Amino acid sequence: MKKLVISIVLLNLLAACASQKPKEMAAAPAPVPAPVAAVVTAPAMAAPTAMDPLNDPKSILAGRSVYYPFDISAVQDADKPLVQAHAKYLSENAARKVRLEGNCDERGSNEYNLGLGQRRADGVEKLLELGGAQASQLTTVSYGEEKPRATGHDEAAWSQNRRTDLNYAQ
């Protein structure tokens, strides 16, 4: 009797657990597209002219100065991407020309600073040429300490004055 009760309970459990296969749902009819109305378009506007990246303040080319530590003329790693971007721009715009202006802080003699400024401008020139710019697009000049960007007499001012400026001809 005990086995019969257990068997009935097990059969009831199995029956309760058995699931019926759901009836296949009829495929919903595809929605009927709404009638297409005539679309009125505005007159075509002229395509915007591409902005010269030199004039885009968000472009890396907006940076026009390469900076140096005291008494150094080699372009620093931090400024190499800037110089490479200008080299690429010049290689793609053969009509553009740039004057590289070497500058120094006020320390050192006039003669020494003119030489250091020239080495700085020449170093940028060499990197630009390696990056694809043509020598005919580049001119160099040294202003030594004669064109300071900052007028102070401390490291904050001097660090702004030790630079090579890239000035594009208009």
C-alpha positions in Angstrom: 0.0 0.0 0.0 2.8 2.3 0.8 4.3 1.7 -2.6 1.0 2.5 -4.2 0.7 5.8 -2.5 4.3 6.7 -3.4 3.7 5.8 -7.0 0.5 7.9 -7.1 2.3 10.9 -5.6 5.2 10.5 -8.1 2.8 10.3 -11.0 1.0 13.4 -9.8 4.3 15.2 -9.5 5.3 14.2 -13.0 2.0 15.1 -14.4 2.1 18.5 -12.7 5.6 19.1 -14.0 4.8 18.1 -17.5 4.2 21.1 -19.6 2.1 21.3 -22.6 3.6 22.4 -25.8 2.3 25.9 -26.4 0.1 26.3 -29.4 1.9 27.9 -32.3 1.2 31.5 -32.4 -0.2 32.6 -35.7 2.3 34.9 -37.5 1.3 38.4 -37.0 0.4 40.1 -40.3 3.1 42.4 -41.6 2.3 46.0 -41.0 1.1 47.8 -44.0 3.3 50.7 -44.8 1.7 54.1 -44.7 1.3 55.8 -48.0 4.4 57.8 -48.9 3.8 61.5 -49.1 5.8 63.7 -51.3 8.8 65.0 -49.5 9.6 68.6 -50.0 13.3 69.4 -49.7 15.0 72.7 -49.2 17.3 73.9 -51.9 20.7 72.2 -51.8 23.1 74.3 -49.8 26.7 74.7 -51.1 29.0 72.3 -49.5 31.0 74.0 -46.7 34.5 74.8 -47.8 37.1 72.9 -45.8 38.7 75.0 -43.1 42.5 75.3 -43.4 43.8 73.4 -40.4 46.2 76.2 -39.7 43.1 78.4 -38.8 41.4 75.7 -36.7 42.2 76.5 -33.0 41.5 72.8 -32.2 44.1 71.5 -34.6 47.6 70.7 -33.5 48.7 73.1 -36.2 47.4 76.0 -34.1 50.6 75.5 -32.1 53.3 77.6 -33.8 56.1 77.5 -31.2 58.7 74.9 -30.3 60.2 75.4 -26.8 63.6 74.5 -25.4 65.4 74.1 -22.0 68.2 76.6 -21.2 71.1 76.5 -23.6 69.6 73.6 -25.7 68.9 73.7 -29.4 67.6 70.1 -30.0 63.8 69.8 -30.4 62.4 68.2 -27.3 60.3 65.0 -27.5 57.2 66.9 -26.3 57.4 69.2 -29.3 58.2 66.6 -32.0 54.5 65.8 -32.7 53.9 69.5 -33.4 56.8 69.7 -35.8 55.7 66.4 -37.5 52.2 67.8 -38.0 53.6 70.9 -39.6 55.9 68.8 -41.8 52.9 66.8 -43.0 50.8 69.9 -43.6 53.7 71.4 -45.6 54.2 68.2 -47.6 50.5 68.3 -48.6 50.4 72.0 -49.3 53.4 72.7 -51.5 52.4 76.3 -52.1 52.7 77.2 -48.4 55.9 78.7 -47.0 57.0 79.1 -43.4 59.7 81.2 -41.7 61.4 79.6 -38.8 62.4 82.2 -36.2 64.9 81.1 -33.5 64.7 83.0 -30.2 66.5 82.9 -26.9 66.1 84.4 -23.4 68.2 87.4 -22.4 71.0 85.4 -20.8 74.2 85.1 -22.8 75.9 87.5 -25.2 74.2 88.9 -28.3 76.5 86.8 -30.5 76.0 83.6 -28.6 72.2 84.1 -28.6 72.1 84.8 -32.3 74.0 81.5 -32.9 71.8 79.5 -30.5 68.6 81.0 -32.1 69.9 79.9 -35.5 70.7 76.4 -34.3 67.2 76.2 -33.0 65.6 77.3 -36.2 67.9 75.0 -38.2 66.9 72.0 -36.0 63.2 72.6 -36.7 64.0 73.0 -40.4 65.8 69.7 -40.5 62.9 67.9 -38.8 60.4 69.5 -41.2 62.4 68.4 -44.2 62.6 64.8 -42.8 58.9 64.9 -42.4 58.3 65.8 -46.1 58.5 69.6 -46.3 60.6 70.9 -49.2 63.6 73.1 -48.5 62.1 75.7 -50.8 59.1 76.1 -48.4 61.4 76.9 -45.5 63.5 79.9 -44.4 65.3 80.4 -41.1 66.3 83.4 -39.2 67.6 84.0 -35.7 66.4 86.9 -33.6 68.5 85.9 -30.6 67.1 87.7 -27.6 65.7 90.6 -29.6 62.0 89.5 -29.8 61.0 88.2 -26.3 57.5 86.9 -25.8 57.6 87.6 -22.1 59.3 90.6 -20.6 60.1 89.3 -17.1 63.5 88.5 -15.8 62.8 85.1 -14.2 62.5 81.4 -15.4 58.8 81.8 -16.2 59.5 84.5 -18.7 62.7 83.0 -20.0 61.0 79.7 -20.7 58.6 81.4 -23.0 61.4 83.2 -24.8 63.5 80.1 -25.6 61.6 79.0 -28.7 61.4 78.7 -32.5 58.3 80.3 -34.0 56.7 78.9 -37.2 55.3 81.9 -39.1 53.4 81.1 -42.3 53.5 83.5 -45.2 50.0 84.8 -46.1 
